[in-house]
Amino acid sequence: MPKTSRQGVLAAGNFIVDYVKIIDGYPAQDMLASIVSESRSNGGGPYNVLKNLTAMKVEFPLAACGLVGDDTNGQWIKRDCQNHRIDVAQLHLSKEHPTSYTDAMTVESTGRRTFFHCRGANAHFDFKHCSFGKTQARIFHLGYLLLLDRMDTFEGGQTIAAKLLFNARSAGLETSVDMCSA
């Protein structure tokens, strides 16, 4: 592998607010479950990777690239990233689409989870949101590809995701992709 002065991780794609609700049981359709407790946390592959790296106290730069809503959740994500020394210069705000979020229902007795997801702004994340000339990152991580609707569309005979990954490689970044189960 050629020597490079690049360092750090630019993680792109899903930046999600997870609303975790602990419930007393999973109800049948048309029935009721009680919410025992609830919390808010980060969600989405890139966001999780960046937060985990900060928890590991890595010494290389971390940066986010994505599209969140220009709303309370989007501001919460940006603030949370900044509080964890994650560069948000490429974390864009959308006035047209809300921040993506997931309601994660967790059955208290079993720990089994069911997810209800609003694709929101993440569905409109585009290769144009990433500027590889503005980063010195060594690794470009694209996550939850199967939840990034725009990435799966074609333009000029190739998917937007292929174009984005090509641009990253052409700029000298190593690439990784997290597909996610959808």
C-alpha positions as CSV (number, residue, x, y, z in Angstrom):
1,M,0.0,0.0,0.0
2,P,1.5,3.4,-0.9
3,K,2.4,5.8,1.8
4,T,0.0,8.5,2.5
5,S,-0.2,11.6,4.7
6,R,-3.9,11.1,5.0
7,Q,-5.2,10.1,8.5
8,G,-8.6,9.7,10.1
9,V,-12.0,8.6,9.1
10,L,-14.7,10.4,7.1
11,A,-18.0,8.5,7.8
12,A,-20.9,9.2,5.6
13,G,-24.5,8.2,5.1
14,N,-27.1,7.6,7.9
15,F,-27.2,9.9,10.8
16,I,-30.2,8.9,12.7
17,V,-31.8,9.7,16.1
18,D,-32.8,6.5,17.8
19,Y,-35.8,6.7,20.2
20,V,-35.4,3.5,22.3
21,K,-38.6,2.5,24.1
22,I,-38.6,-0.3,26.7
23,I,-42.0,-1.9,26.5
24,D,-43.7,-4.4,28.8
25,G,-44.5,-6.8,25.9
26,Y,-45.0,-6.7,22.2
27,P,-48.7,-6.3,21.5
28,A,-50.8,-8.0,18.9
29,Q,-52.3,-5.7,16.2
30,D,-54.9,-3.4,17.7
31,M,-53.7,-4.0,21.2
32,L,-51.7,-1.9,23.7
33,A,-48.3,-2.1,25.3
34,S,-47.0,0.1,28.0
35,I,-43.8,2.1,27.6
36,V,-41.7,1.4,30.8
37,S,-38.9,3.8,29.9
38,E,-37.4,5.7,26.9
39,S,-34.2,7.3,25.8
40,R,-32.7,9.1,22.8
41,S,-29.4,8.0,21.3
42,N,-27.3,8.1,18.1
43,G,-28.1,5.7,15.3
44,G,-27.0,4.8,11.8
45,G,-23.8,3.1,10.8
46,P,-21.5,6.1,10.2
47,Y,-22.8,7.9,13.3
48,N,-22.3,4.8,15.5
49,V,-18.8,4.2,14.1
50,L,-17.7,7.8,14.8
51,K,-19.2,7.7,18.3
52,N,-17.5,4.3,19.1
53,L,-14.2,5.7,17.9
54,T,-14.5,8.7,20.2
55,A,-15.3,6.3,23.1
56,M,-12.0,4.5,22.2
57,K,-10.2,7.8,22.5
58,V,-8.6,7.5,19.1
59,E,-6.1,10.2,18.3
60,F,-6.8,10.6,14.5
61,P,-9.4,13.0,13.1
62,L,-13.0,12.1,12.7
63,A,-15.5,13.7,10.4
64,A,-19.2,13.3,9.5
65,C,-20.7,13.6,6.0
66,G,-24.5,13.3,5.7
67,L,-27.8,15.0,5.4
68,V,-30.0,15.7,8.4
69,G,-33.1,17.9,8.7
70,D,-32.9,21.5,9.7
71,D,-34.9,20.6,12.8
72,T,-34.5,19.8,16.5
73,N,-33.2,16.3,15.8
74,G,-30.7,17.6,13.2
75,Q,-29.4,20.2,15.6
76,W,-29.1,17.5,18.3
77,I,-27.0,15.3,16.0
78,K,-24.7,18.2,15.0
79,R,-24.3,19.2,18.7
80,D,-23.6,15.6,19.8
81,C,-21.0,15.2,17.1
82,Q,-19.3,18.5,18.0
83,N,-19.3,17.5,21.7
84,H,-17.5,14.3,20.7
85,R,-14.8,16.1,18.5
86,I,-16.4,15.0,15.3
87,D,-16.0,17.5,12.4
88,V,-19.4,18.4,11.1
89,A,-18.3,20.6,8.2
90,Q,-19.9,18.1,5.7
91,L,-23.0,17.3,7.8
92,H,-25.6,19.2,5.8
93,L,-29.0,20.5,6.8
94,S,-32.1,20.0,4.7
95,K,-35.0,22.4,4.9
96,E,-37.2,20.1,2.9
97,H,-36.8,16.8,4.8
98,P,-36.9,15.9,8.5
99,T,-34.0,14.2,10.2
100,S,-34.2,10.4,9.9
101,Y,-35.2,8.6,13.1
102,T,-36.0,5.2,14.4
103,D,-38.4,4.1,17.1
104,A,-36.8,1.0,18.6
105,M,-39.3,-1.0,20.7
106,T,-37.5,-3.3,23.1
107,V,-39.4,-5.9,25.1
108,E,-38.2,-5.6,28.7
109,S,-38.3,-9.3,29.5
110,T,-36.6,-10.6,26.4
111,G,-34.5,-7.8,25.0
112,R,-36.1,-8.5,21.5
113,R,-36.3,-5.4,19.4
114,T,-38.6,-4.2,16.6
115,F,-37.8,-1.0,14.6
116,F,-40.0,1.6,13.0
117,H,-37.9,3.8,10.8
118,C,-38.5,7.2,9.1
119,R,-36.0,7.5,6.2
120,G,-36.3,11.3,6.2
121,A,-33.3,13.4,5.0
122,N,-31.1,10.3,4.8
123,A,-33.1,9.1,1.8
124,H,-31.9,12.2,-0.1
125,F,-28.2,11.9,0.7
126,D,-26.3,12.4,-2.5
127,F,-22.7,12.1,-3.7
128,K,-22.7,15.9,-4.0
129,H,-22.8,16.1,-0.2
130,C,-19.3,14.8,0.1
131,S,-16.3,16.9,-0.9
132,F,-13.2,14.8,-0.8
133,G,-11.1,17.9,-1.5
134,K,-12.1,19.2,1.9
135,T,-10.8,16.2,3.9
136,Q,-7.5,14.6,4.8
137,A,-9.2,11.4,6.0
138,R,-7.5,8.2,5.1
139,I,-10.7,6.0,5.3
140,F,-14.1,6.8,3.8
141,H,-16.9,4.7,5.5
142,L,-20.3,4.7,3.8
143,G,-23.1,3.3,5.9
144,Y,-26.3,1.8,5.8
145,L,-26.3,1.7,2.0
146,L,-29.6,-0.1,1.9
147,L,-31.3,2.7,3.7
148,L,-29.9,5.5,1.5
149,D,-32.5,5.6,-1.3
150,R,-30.8,8.2,-3.5
151,M,-27.6,6.1,-3.5
152,D,-29.4,3.3,-5.2
153,T,-30.6,5.4,-8.2
154,F,-28.8,5.5,-11.5
155,E,-27.1,8.5,-13.1
156,G,-24.9,8.2,-16.2
157,G,-25.1,4.4,-16.2
158,Q,-24.0,3.9,-12.6
159,T,-25.5,4.1,-9.2
160,I,-24.9,7.2,-7.1
161,A,-23.2,5.0,-4.5
162,A,-20.7,3.7,-7.2
163,K,-20.0,7.3,-8.2
164,L,-19.5,8.4,-4.5
165,L,-17.1,5.4,-3.9
166,F,-15.3,6.1,-7.1
167,N,-14.8,9.7,-6.1
168,A,-13.5,8.7,-2.7
169,R,-11.0,6.2,-4.2
170,S,-9.9,8.8,-6.9
171,A,-9.1,11.2,-4.1
172,G,-6.9,8.6,-2.4
173,L,-9.2,7.4,0.4
174,E,-9.6,3.7,1.3
175,T,-13.3,2.8,1.3
176,S,-15.6,0.6,3.3
177,V,-19.3,0.0,3.1
178,D,-21.9,-1.2,5.7
179,M,-24.9,-2.6,3.9
180,C,-27.3,-3.0,6.8
181,S,-30.2,-5.3,6.9
182,A,-33.4,-3.8,5.7
